[in-house]
Amino acid sequence: MKGTLESFSVSHLKPIRDMIYESIRKAIFEGELKAGDRLVEKELAEKLRVSRTPIREALRKLEMEGLIKHVPRKGVVVKGFTPDDIIEIYSIRQVLEALAITYTVKNITERELEQLKELIEKMEILTEEDNTDDLFKTSQEFNDILIKSCRMPRLIKLISTYQEYLERFRVVTMGRKERKLAALMDHREILQAVIDRDAPRAEQLVKKHLQGALEAYLKTFNIREGK
């Protein structure tokens, strides 16, 4: 399978610099580019078959976002994510998603509630089967419907950005059976609060769910680092 950068192709629908930015950003999020990997303008220009100017502009944007950095005598490298970064991102998500769920409670439709109920049933089966990949995809679909039901486009876009940052880390934590079970229970409780139109309860449960996800990742990180 080709990597994100290998499959890059120029389109007239977007400026080239934006397409390069999105491709490199995706490669970082998916782990194709790892912390410490060098990003050399000349090599990227040759690989993507573009001039160095849009490469430079894309790298500048990635640096402003905090995904890459300049290292003396080494050049531009992928910054990666530290535990402090993860804590900060989860903290932002808690605030944004707690706000979103209060509007979801008001604005969600009966059809969307039925979709969420169906997804919970599917998640129960996948949890029992210990099917991590399909469970993660189904959980994402559940979250997407829940967030989009708030009917606040700018808030939805902000949340989506921070969810992208954490996607790879969420995959890591979902590999653990106890996290699968805890997440399933959280989702059930959140859905029930939404069905009951209980905004304070839903907000509390969303914060609890994200705190549990953060703690699960940090525990996994410490195990991997031997701490």
LINVENLIN-V955071 format. One record per residue. N is the residue number from 1. SS is DSSP state (hx for helix, st for strand, lp for the rest). Layout:
{{N,SS} {N,SS}}
This chain:
{{1,lp} {2,lp} {3,lp} {4,lp} {5,lp} {6,lp} {7,lp} {8,lp} {9,lp} {10,lp} {11,lp} {12,lp} {13,lp} {14,lp} {15,lp} {16,hx} {17,hx} {18,hx} {19,hx} {20,hx} {21,hx} {22,hx} {23,hx} {24,hx} {25,hx} {26,hx} {27,hx} {28,hx} {29,hx} {30,lp} {31,lp} {32,lp} {33,lp} {34,lp} {35,lp} {36,lp} {37,lp} {38,st} {39,lp} {40,lp} {41,hx} {42,hx} {43,hx} {44,hx} {45,hx} {46,hx} {47,hx} {48,hx} {49,lp} {50,lp} {51,lp} {52,hx} {53,hx} {54,hx} {55,hx} {56,hx} {57,hx} {58,hx} {59,hx} {60,hx} {61,hx} {62,hx} {63,hx} {64,hx} {65,lp} {66,lp} {67,lp} {68,st} {69,st} {70,st} {71,st} {72,lp} {73,lp} {74,lp} {75,st} {76,st} {77,st} {78,st} {79,lp} {80,lp} {81,lp} {82,lp} {83,hx} {84,hx} {85,hx} {86,hx} {87,hx} {88,hx} {89,hx} {90,hx} {91,hx} {92,hx} {93,hx} {94,hx} {95,hx} {96,hx} {97,hx} {98,hx} {99,hx} {100,hx} {101,hx} {102,hx} {103,hx} {104,hx} {105,hx} {106,hx} {107,hx} {108,lp} {109,lp} {110,hx} {111,hx} {112,hx} {113,hx} {114,hx} {115,hx} {116,hx} {117,hx} {118,hx} {119,hx} {120,hx} {121,hx} {122,hx} {123,hx} {124,hx} {125,hx} {126,hx} {127,hx} {128,hx} {129,hx} {130,lp} {131,lp} {132,hx} {133,hx} {134,hx} {135,hx} {136,hx} {137,hx} {138,hx} {139,hx} {140,hx} {141,hx} {142,hx} {143,hx} {144,hx} {145,hx} {146,hx} {147,hx} {148,hx} {149,lp} {150,lp} {151,lp} {152,lp} {153,hx} {154,hx} {155,hx} {156,hx} {157,hx} {158,hx} {159,hx} {160,hx} {161,hx} {162,hx} {163,hx} {164,hx} {165,hx} {166,hx} {167,hx} {168,hx} {169,hx} {170,hx} {171,hx} {172,hx} {173,hx} {174,hx} {175,lp} {176,lp} {177,hx} {178,hx} {179,hx} {180,hx} {181,hx} {182,hx} {183,hx} {184,hx} {185,hx} {186,hx} {187,hx} {188,hx} {189,hx} {190,hx} {191,hx} {192,hx} {193,hx} {194,hx} {195,hx} {196,lp} {197,lp} {198,lp} {199,hx} {200,hx} {201,hx} {202,hx} {203,hx} {204,hx} {205,hx} {206,hx} {207,hx} {208,hx} {209,hx} {210,hx} {211,hx} {212,hx} {213,hx} {214,hx} {215,hx} {216,hx} {217,hx} {218,hx} {219,hx} {220,hx} {221,hx} {222,hx} {223,hx} {224,hx} {225,lp} {226,lp} {227,lp}}
